[in-house]
Amino acid sequence: MFELRLVQGSLLKKVLDAIKDLVNDANFNCSSSGFSLQAMDSSHVALVALLLRSEGFEHCRCDRNFSMGMNLNNMTKMLKCVGNDDIITIKGDDGCDTVTFMFESPTQDKIADFEMKLIDIDSEHLGILEVEYQAIVRMPSVEFARICKDLSSIGDTVVISVRKKGVKFSTREEATVIEMNDPVSLTFALRYLNSFTKASPLAEMGYIGFYLAPKIEEDEEETKP
């Protein structure tokens, strides 16, 4: 059996909102570490790795490692019933083909139960390789979200160029920290970046990592031997 009780229910809504445009179906895993997911989009351009740590839940019981295949669009529709201050409890049993979601208002004057059917998803743990990046930029997620939103009203892609003096896609912010071995300039699809930034409120509950392949320009491909 497993049971998770999340006081900040709106957090799960925001996390799902950041993932649903990338992945249709995914396996969620429950363990002593917490609630996790790893999946790749159908075009194999973006990879998402999520962990909501067990310490962030008011109650976290997981008798054994448990994997649940869920349709993210169905989850998102169901989570529309959750108020910003509602508490979410997720629970299930071994051998069951359903998982139960319970939504409670803070005063417990409103309680709703939903049962969702699990699906079989044939997927393997991809394993994220440790890569030595040429440049690492750390900046406030809210600021990054604002930049992506502003740029998407102008074009479909953004070129992120990293030099010692700063990052070229916005004026350099005081809280932006750059670690760089060599200058880097890559082009990325803004629709992916805007999806990623929806998970900005995750805070200290855990982490969500997105790995995005850069766009290959046609002229670059033509010059390859």
N, C-alpha and C positions, 0 to 999 in steps of 0.2 A: 504493500500500500504506500501511496505517497499523498502528502497534503501540503500545500503552500498557501500562506496567508500574507497578502501584500496590502499594507495599509494605504500606500500611495498608488491606488489603482490606475490613475491617469498616466502613470509612468509606462505601464505596459501598453497602453493605447498609443503613446508616442513612439515607442520602440517598434511596434508592429507597423505603424504608419511609415516608418523609415525603411522597412524591409519588404513590405507587400508588393511594391512595384518592381522589385528585383526577383523575387522568388514566389512561385505559386503554392508549392507544397514543400514542406520541410519536416525533418525529424527534430522534435524538442527532447532534450535529455535531462532527466532529473537525477541528481546524485547528491552525495554529502557536500559537494562543492557549491551546489545551487542548481539553477535552471539555465540550460545552455542550448545553443543552436549553432550549427555550421552549415552553410549552403552556398551554392554558386548559381548565378543566374543562367538562363537557358543559352545565352550567347557566349558563355564562358569568358565574359569580360570583367565581371565583378564577383568578389567573394566576400561573404559576411561571416563574422565570428562574434557571437554574443554570449556573455555570461552575466547573469543576475546572481550575485553571491548569496549564499544561504544566510549570512549575517544580516542582509538587508531585509529579509522577511521577518514579520512578527512571529511567525511559526513556520518551521520547515521540517517536515518529516519525510524521510525517504528510506524505506526498509531495504531496498536494493536499487541498483542502477536501473532506471526505467526510461524507455524510449517511446515517444508518441508521435506518430505521423499525423500532421494536421494541414488542412487547407487554410492558407493565410487570409484569403479573401473572406472566407466564412468566419474566421476569428475576428477580423476587422469589423464585419457587419454586426456580430454579436457584441463586440466591445463598444459599439456606438450607444448601447444602453447604459454604459457606465458614466456616472457623474464624476466631475473633477475631484470630489472628495470621497468618493466611494471606496470601499474595501473589497478586494478581490480574493476569493479563495478558490484554488484549483485542486481537485482531488480525483484519484482514480485507484483501481485495484488491479492486481495481477490477473491476467486472463480476460479482462474486460475489453470490449472493443469500443468503449466510449470514455470520455472524460467529462467531469462536471465542473462548471464554473458557477460560483455563487457571488452575487454582487450585493453589498450591504451599504446603506447610507450610514454616515457616522453616528446618527442617533438610533439606528436600527429600526426606524419606522417604515423602511422600505427594503424588502429582501426579494431578490429575483434569482431563480435557478435556471441554468441552461445546460443541456446535455448535448455534447457534440460527438459525432461518430469519428473514430480514428480511421486512418487509411494506411495501407501498407506502402511504404516508400523504400525502394531498393537503392540505397545510397551508402557510400563508404566514407569513413572519416578521411578527409582530404590531406590533413597534415599541412601546417603552414611552415614553410622553410624559413630558417633564419637567414635573412638577406642583409648584406652590408651595403646600405644605401649610400649613394654619393652625397646626398643632402637630406637633412631632417629639419623640418620647420615646426615649431610648437607655437600655437597661438590660441586665443580664446575661441571656443566653438561657436559662440554667438556672433563673433566678428566674422568668422569664416562663412557662417550661414548668410550673413548680410551681404557679403561680397558676392557669393554665388547667386543669390536672389537678384541683386542689382545687375550683374552681368548677363543673366539669362534673359533679361528684357531687351538686350541688344543683339545677342548672338546665341549659337548653339554650343559653342566650345570656348574653352579658356586655355590660354597658354600660361603655364606657371613657370617662370624663370627665376632661378635662385642664384644670387651672387652674394659676395661677402657683405655688400652694402644693404641688401634687403631682398624682398620678394616682389617680383614685378607682376602684380595683378591688383595692387592697391597701394596706397601710401603705407609706409612702414609704421606699425603700431608699437608703442612702448613695450607691450607685453609679448611681442613676437620674438621668439628665440630661434636662432638659426645655427645648425651644426652642418658644416659643409666641407667635403674633401675636394670636389671639383664642381665647377659651375654646371647647372642642370637647367634644361628648358624642354618641357614636355607639354603636349596638348591633350586635354581631357574633355569628355562629353559632359556638359553642364547638367543634363537631365539626371545623370547618376549622382553628381555631387550634391544637387539639391535634394535628392532622396536621402542621401547620407546625413545631411545636416538636420533632418527632422528628429534625429536621436540626440540632439544637443542636451536636452534636460536630464540625461541619464545620471549625471553627477557621480556620487561615490557609491551608488548601489552596485556597480560592477563596471563592465566595459563592453563596448561594441566596436569592433574593428572592421573597417572596409578596405579591401584591396582592389584597386582599379587599374586595369591595363591602359596605357596611354594609346591615343589614336595614332595610327601610322599614316602619314601624309602620302599622297600618291607620288609626288615628286621624289620623296625619300625612297620609295619602293623602286622607282625607275632607275635610281642611281646605284642601287645595290648590285654587286657583281653576280 
